Amino acid sequence: MSKLKWVTGVAVLACSGALVACGDGGGTPTATGSATGTPSGPVTPADAVTATATTVPDPTTPPASASPPGPTGTPSATTGAGGVLSGKREVTIVRVQATESGVALDGGALVEVDDDSGRQLFVPTPVGGGKYLIKAYGRRDGHPANDDPACWQALNPGDGKPLTVEGTACDKRRPAQLFTIVGKGGGAYAISNDSAFLQFSPSRGLILEELGDAPLRSTFRLVDNGPARTPAGG
């Protein structure tokens, strides 16, 4: 619409400056002045209107150089599962259904704690086939032992007791250390080894349990805690 208004103004100006070209096509052109170039009369109102139309910009026309604003900020490198499951980020693991506790490798076993005890920083590291080694680290306090990882491993204690998770030296060749982490929506994940899912039991704590027809009771959030360290143990 603004371009159409601009073109119309130019056309009127062309007609006022050369009346011979813009006549009705059938009559005799009207003299516009003497041979010396002196105008034969005052400027007509039509001429004044035309000049005004060509000098006042259309307020609805945007500047020629205007462009739509681009997005601001840099997308987070840790957005979504590609970040916390990349093997390059340390995370804390919190059970969605818990209130104040977090997951820790403490005393060689995977438990929930409500303080800073044990190893509470984890690096889920992809090893292919949708499987992960889950490396556990101690707090960043400069102690070499805290920078050497221990890995989750499924443990069958026998005697009819449920499977649990222990910490041990990392070895991706051991199926008991290969966990599956699957998004369940809303930032929650299900964690399993083979067909046994990490679940919370009020009487036994964190266990690995085959669900059968039972519902999945426990899901977990992986909370980004920054870049993974580069320990001697890899």
C-alpha positions in Angstrom: 0.0 0.0 0.0 2.8 2.5 0.8 4.6 1.8 -2.5 1.4 2.5 -4.4 1.0 5.9 -2.7 4.6 6.9 -3.6 4.1 6.0 -7.3 0.9 8.0 -7.6 2.7 11.2 -6.3 5.4 10.9 -9.0 2.8 10.5 -11.7 1.0 13.8 -10.7 4.3 15.7 -10.7 5.1 14.5 -14.2 1.8 15.8 -15.5 2.1 19.2 -13.9 5.5 19.8 -15.3 4.6 18.9 -18.9 1.0 19.7 -19.7 1.5 18.9 -23.3 2.1 15.3 -22.5 -0.8 15.0 -20.0 -3.5 16.7 -22.1 -6.7 15.0 -23.1 -5.0 13.9 -26.3 -7.5 15.7 -28.7 -7.1 19.5 -28.1 -4.6 22.2 -28.8 -1.9 22.4 -26.1 -2.2 25.5 -23.9 0.7 28.0 -23.9 2.6 27.9 -20.6 4.5 31.2 -21.0 6.3 33.5 -23.3 9.3 32.7 -25.5 11.7 34.0 -22.8 10.4 31.4 -20.3 8.4 33.9 -18.1 5.3 32.1 -16.7 2.0 33.5 -18.1 0.2 33.2 -14.8 0.5 32.2 -11.1 1.2 28.7 -9.9 -2.1 26.7 -9.9 -3.4 25.0 -6.8 -2.9 21.7 -8.5 0.8 22.4 -8.8 1.0 23.2 -5.1 -0.8 20.1 -4.1 1.5 18.0 -6.3 4.7 19.4 -4.8 3.4 18.7 -1.3 2.5 15.1 -2.2 6.1 14.5 -3.4 7.9 16.0 -0.3 5.9 14.6 2.6 6.9 11.0 3.4 4.2 8.4 3.9 4.3 7.7 7.7 3.3 4.0 7.1 6.4 3.3 4.9 9.3 1.7 6.9 12.9 2.8 6.2 14.4 0.9 3.3 17.2 -0.5 5.6 14.8 -1.7 8.3 15.0 -5.5 8.9 13.2 -7.8 11.4 15.1 -8.1 14.7 17.0 -11.3 15.1 17.0 -13.6 18.2 19.0 -12.5 21.1 21.2 -14.6 23.4 23.0 -17.8 22.8 21.2 -21.1 23.1 22.4 -23.1 26.1 24.7 -25.9 25.2 23.1 -28.0 27.9 19.5 -27.7 26.7 17.6 -30.9 26.7 19.0 -34.5 26.7 21.8 -33.7 24.3 23.5 -31.8 27.0 23.1 -33.8 30.2 23.5 -37.1 28.4 26.4 -36.0 26.2 29.1 -37.3 28.5 30.4 -33.8 28.8 28.4 -32.5 31.7 28.3 -33.3 35.4 24.9 -33.7 36.9 23.2 -34.3 40.2 20.4 -36.9 40.2 17.3 -36.2 42.1 14.3 -38.5 42.3 11.2 -36.6 41.1 9.1 -38.1 43.9 11.6 -37.2 46.6 11.3 -34.0 48.7 14.8 -33.0 49.9 17.1 -35.9 49.1 19.5 -36.6 46.3 21.2 -39.7 44.8 24.8 -40.5 46.0 27.3 -43.3 45.9 28.0 -43.5 49.6 29.8 -46.4 51.3 30.0 -48.2 48.0 26.2 -48.3 47.5 23.7 -46.1 45.7 21.5 -44.3 48.2 19.6 -41.2 48.8 21.1 -38.6 51.2 20.0 -35.2 52.4 23.5 -33.8 53.0 26.7 -33.6 51.0 28.0 -37.0 51.9 29.3 -39.5 49.2 29.8 -39.0 45.5 26.9 -36.8 44.2 28.2 -35.6 40.9 27.6 -37.9 37.9 28.6 -38.0 34.2 26.3 -40.3 32.1 28.7 -41.2 29.4 27.3 -42.8 26.1 29.0 -46.0 25.0 26.8 -46.8 22.0 23.6 -48.7 21.5 21.6 -46.3 23.8 23.7 -47.4 26.8 25.6 -45.3 29.3 28.3 -45.7 31.9 27.2 -43.6 34.8 30.5 -42.2 36.3 30.4 -40.9 39.9 32.7 -38.2 41.3 33.4 -36.6 44.6 33.1 -32.9 45.3 35.6 -30.6 43.6 38.0 -30.0 46.5 41.4 -30.8 44.9 41.6 -34.3 46.4 42.9 -36.7 43.6 40.5 -39.5 44.8 37.5 -37.3 44.1 38.6 -36.8 40.5 38.9 -40.5 39.8 35.5 -41.9 38.8 33.6 -44.9 40.1 30.9 -46.4 37.9 27.4 -47.6 38.7 27.1 -51.4 38.5 24.1 -53.7 39.1 24.7 -56.1 42.0 22.7 -59.2 42.7 23.3 -60.0 46.4 21.4 -63.3 46.2 19.3 -64.9 48.9 16.1 -63.5 47.3 17.2 -59.9 48.0 16.6 -57.2 45.4 19.2 -56.0 43.0 21.0 -52.9 44.1 23.6 -50.5 42.6 27.2 -50.4 43.8 30.2 -48.3 42.8 33.2 -50.0 41.2 36.0 -49.4 38.7 34.6 -48.4 35.3 34.6 -51.0 32.6 32.2 -50.6 29.6 32.7 -54.2 28.6 30.6 -55.3 31.7 26.9 -55.5 30.9 26.1 -54.8 34.6 27.6 -51.3 34.2 25.5 -50.5 31.1 22.5 -48.4 31.9 19.6 -47.1 29.8 18.3 -43.6 30.4 15.0 -42.8 28.8 13.1 -39.5 28.9 9.6 -39.7 30.4 8.6 -36.1 29.8 8.8 -33.0 31.9 12.5 -33.4 32.3 12.2 -36.7 34.1 14.1 -39.9 33.1 13.7 -43.6 33.8 17.0 -45.4 34.6 17.4 -49.1 34.1 19.9 -51.9 33.7 18.8 -54.6 31.4 15.1 -54.9 32.3 15.4 -53.8 36.0 14.5 -50.2 36.7 16.0 -48.0 39.4 13.1 -47.6 42.0 12.8 -46.4 45.5 11.5 -48.8 48.2 10.5 -47.3 51.6 12.0 -50.3 53.3 15.1 -51.0 51.1 16.0 -47.6 49.6 17.1 -47.5 46.0 16.9 -50.9 44.2 16.7 -52.3 40.7 13.4 -53.9 40.1 11.7 -55.7 37.1 8.3 -54.1 36.9 6.3 -56.7 35.1 2.8 -55.2 35.1 3.6 -52.8 37.9 3.8 -49.1 37.2 7.0 -47.1 37.1 7.1 -45.5 40.5 10.4 -43.6 40.4 11.7 -41.2 37.8 14.7 -38.9 38.1 15.9 -35.4 37.1 19.4 -34.8 35.8 20.4 -31.4 37.0 23.3 -29.8 35.1 26.2 -28.8 37.3 28.7 -27.7 34.6 31.4 -29.1 32.4 32.7 -32.6 33.2 36.2 -32.6 34.7 39.1 -34.4 33.0 40.2 -36.9 35.6 43.1 -39.3 35.4 40.6 -42.2 35.2 38.8 -40.8 32.1 
